[in-house]
Amino acid sequence: MDEPVPHPPPALTERTAASDAALAARLACGEPGALDPLYRRHKGSVYRFALLWSGSAAVAADVTQDVFVHLLTRATDYDAARGPLAPWLLGIARNFVRRRTGTREVAEIDDTDAAAPRDLVTPESALLARIELESLRRAIAALPPHYRDVLVLVELAERSYAEVAAICGLELNTVRSRLFRARALLARWLALDAETPGARSSAA
């Protein structure tokens, strides 16, 4: 996860942002047909974020629907002058997924020594790749919510630190600190999950 994340060329990013802003403006002016290209362009990233955050395909599907219904009905809330549409949509998704999972914002705590979750179990008959993917999803879902936010947004949704700070309402240094702790917890829990159930239970 320490390797740099590839980003699209700046010119392409700027054109996409300009197109998004224009479509969002049309949507805000009462043109519902402008939603379809925005949905096709951003549904994948919204769904992946919600899936990795919640660990549930059903929740991810519901959150994705919620996000684009919100965009359709509240497009006037989006201000292109404050940033691109994609991070704004992920911020809305973050709010919806927290609401659907009953997760509340909590105060910053130092839980780098927190016990590993005990239910990181995958079917023995599954293929290795599926086991690893399921272990990753469960480990991410087991992270404290404030760590999960930054890990999913930076590492998996490919958002910059500045975008994550804006989405979560954090300082840049807090984003960096939480990401460091999230990576450490995730690595430990994945290592424990790779051990035998007996060893994992003892460690927990």
Legacy VTK file of the C-alpha trace (Angstrom):
# vtk DataFile Version 3.0
C-alpha trace
ASCII
DATASET POLYDATA
POINTS 204 float
0.000 0.000 0.000
3.025 2.296 0.205
3.437 2.483 -3.566
2.273 5.746 -5.183
-1.258 5.651 -6.530
-1.499 6.416 -10.273
-3.629 9.400 -11.174
-5.051 10.481 -14.533
-3.198 13.201 -16.475
-3.978 16.712 -15.154
-5.586 17.811 -18.427
-7.943 14.825 -18.390
-8.815 15.438 -14.736
-9.567 19.104 -15.441
-11.796 18.250 -18.421
-13.704 15.684 -16.362
-14.140 18.145 -13.505
-15.384 20.824 -15.917
-17.807 18.351 -17.485
-19.033 17.253 -14.055
-19.582 20.851 -13.000
-21.539 21.629 -16.158
-23.722 18.557 -15.771
-24.313 19.287 -12.089
-25.304 22.846 -12.998
-27.794 21.539 -15.560
-29.159 19.155 -12.954
-29.560 22.015 -10.497
-31.479 23.936 -13.162
-34.037 21.161 -13.485
-32.617 18.932 -16.248
-32.863 15.390 -14.820
-31.302 13.967 -17.998
-27.947 15.320 -16.785
-27.933 12.717 -14.016
-27.348 9.710 -16.275
-23.808 10.583 -17.461
-22.836 11.519 -13.906
-24.245 8.236 -12.606
-22.398 6.181 -15.232
-19.165 8.042 -14.531
-19.166 7.914 -10.728
-21.360 4.991 -9.636
-18.395 2.592 -9.578
-16.277 4.659 -7.211
-19.219 5.380 -4.912
-20.209 1.706 -4.794
-16.623 0.514 -4.161
-16.173 3.036 -1.363
-19.413 1.993 0.328
-18.661 -1.719 -0.130
-15.180 -1.492 1.342
-16.337 0.762 4.163
-19.333 -1.367 5.181
-18.294 -4.835 4.017
-21.841 -5.351 2.720
-22.906 -5.445 -0.940
-26.501 -4.682 0.071
-25.463 -1.599 2.035
-23.196 -0.482 -0.821
-26.041 -0.768 -3.335
-28.397 1.180 -1.075
-25.813 3.868 -0.401
-25.086 4.256 -4.107
-28.779 4.767 -4.781
-29.030 7.216 -1.877
-26.095 9.255 -3.161
-27.488 9.748 -6.647
-31.008 10.434 -5.411
-29.421 13.093 -3.203
-27.563 14.475 -6.208
-30.763 14.559 -8.233
-32.787 16.326 -5.556
-30.071 18.448 -3.968
-27.777 19.327 -6.862
-27.919 22.973 -5.801
-25.896 21.995 -2.706
-22.859 21.275 -4.869
-20.528 24.241 -5.345
-18.004 23.642 -8.136
-15.894 26.516 -6.816
-15.139 24.482 -3.695
-13.848 21.411 -5.510
-14.576 18.592 -7.993
-17.770 16.565 -7.869
-16.153 13.170 -7.166
-14.907 14.008 -3.634
-18.241 15.682 -2.886
-20.089 12.494 -3.855
-17.775 10.411 -1.677
-18.446 12.760 1.218
-22.182 12.191 0.745
-21.542 8.435 0.515
-19.561 8.579 3.757
-22.496 10.190 5.533
-25.001 7.681 4.156
-22.893 4.598 4.881
-22.313 5.750 8.453
-26.040 6.316 8.856
-26.964 2.912 7.434
-24.420 1.097 9.597
-25.320 3.061 12.708
-21.805 4.459 13.011
-21.250 7.731 14.802
-18.281 10.063 14.763
-16.075 9.372 17.756
-13.330 11.284 19.465
-9.748 10.564 18.438
-8.335 7.723 20.508
-5.040 5.918 20.460
-6.036 2.328 19.732
-2.977 1.119 17.878
-2.798 -1.636 20.485
-6.451 -2.590 20.092
-7.215 -6.290 20.113
-7.586 -7.924 16.734
-11.129 -8.898 15.727
-11.955 -12.522 16.438
-14.377 -13.189 13.619
-12.069 -12.872 10.611
-13.138 -16.237 9.219
-13.408 -17.302 5.595
-14.762 -20.612 4.212
-12.030 -23.208 4.032
-13.240 -24.331 0.641
-12.850 -20.873 -0.963
-10.072 -20.161 -3.397
-7.001 -18.422 -1.976
-7.706 -15.187 -3.820
-11.248 -15.077 -2.489
-10.039 -15.798 1.028
-7.542 -12.963 0.826
-10.146 -10.551 -0.531
-12.653 -11.523 2.139
-9.999 -11.168 4.822
-9.149 -7.705 3.539
-12.797 -6.631 3.515
-13.375 -7.932 7.025
-10.197 -6.348 8.333
-11.190 -2.990 6.804
-14.707 -3.311 8.231
-13.186 -4.024 11.659
-11.122 -0.820 11.691
-12.397 1.982 13.927
-14.552 4.246 11.707
-12.215 7.251 11.825
-9.339 5.089 10.573
-11.528 3.317 8.025
-12.510 6.653 6.475
-8.988 7.711 5.579
-7.744 4.252 4.583
-10.578 3.610 2.127
-10.505 7.131 0.696
-6.708 7.355 0.239
-5.721 3.796 -0.592
-8.806 2.480 -2.374
-10.774 5.478 -3.620
-7.504 7.149 -4.715
-8.294 10.506 -3.139
-5.522 12.950 -2.264
-4.783 13.866 1.349
-6.283 17.307 0.708
-9.499 15.790 -0.671
-9.762 13.409 2.282
-9.251 16.302 4.689
-12.093 18.174 2.987
-14.411 15.143 2.877
-13.877 14.235 6.535
-13.438 17.749 7.919
-9.915 17.059 9.176
-6.512 18.729 9.218
-3.913 17.311 6.829
-1.719 16.130 9.691
-4.670 14.269 11.196
-5.285 12.513 7.872
-1.634 11.431 7.762
-1.681 10.251 11.377
-4.894 8.272 10.988
-3.690 6.705 7.745
-0.448 5.581 9.404
-2.354 3.964 12.274
-4.915 2.427 9.923
-2.190 0.804 7.841
-0.527 -0.583 10.974
-3.769 -2.032 12.331
-4.729 -3.494 8.971
-1.336 -5.173 8.555
-1.509 -6.693 12.040
-5.045 -7.994 11.618
-4.310 -9.490 8.198
-1.236 -11.199 9.646
-3.308 -12.623 12.497
-5.988 -13.778 10.082
-3.368 -15.706 8.114
-2.482 -17.713 11.218
-4.362 -20.719 12.504
-7.675 -20.039 14.296
-6.103 -21.169 17.574
-3.193 -18.763 17.291
-5.495 -15.930 16.238
-7.808 -16.571 19.186
-4.892 -16.581 21.627
-3.526 -13.348 20.223
-6.938 -11.719 20.466
LINES 1 205
204 0 1 2 3 4 5 6 7 8 9 10 11 12 13 14 15 16 17 18 19 20 21 22 23 24 25 26 27 28 29 30 31 32 33 34 35 36 37 38 39 40 41 42 43 44 45 46 47 48 49 50 51 52 53 54 55 56 57 58 59 60 61 62 63 64 65 66 67 68 69 70 71 72 73 74 75 76 77 78 79 80 81 82 83 84 85 86 87 88 89 90 91 92 93 94 95 96 97 98 99 100 101 102 103 104 105 106 107 108 109 110 111 112 113 114 115 116 117 118 119 120 121 122 123 124 125 126 127 128 129 130 131 132 133 134 135 136 137 138 139 140 141 142 143 144 145 146 147 148 149 150 151 152 153 154 155 156 157 158 159 160 161 162 163 164 165 166 167 168 169 170 171 172 173 174 175 176 177 178 179 180 181 182 183 184 185 186 187 188 189 190 191 192 193 194 195 196 197 198 199 200 201 202 203
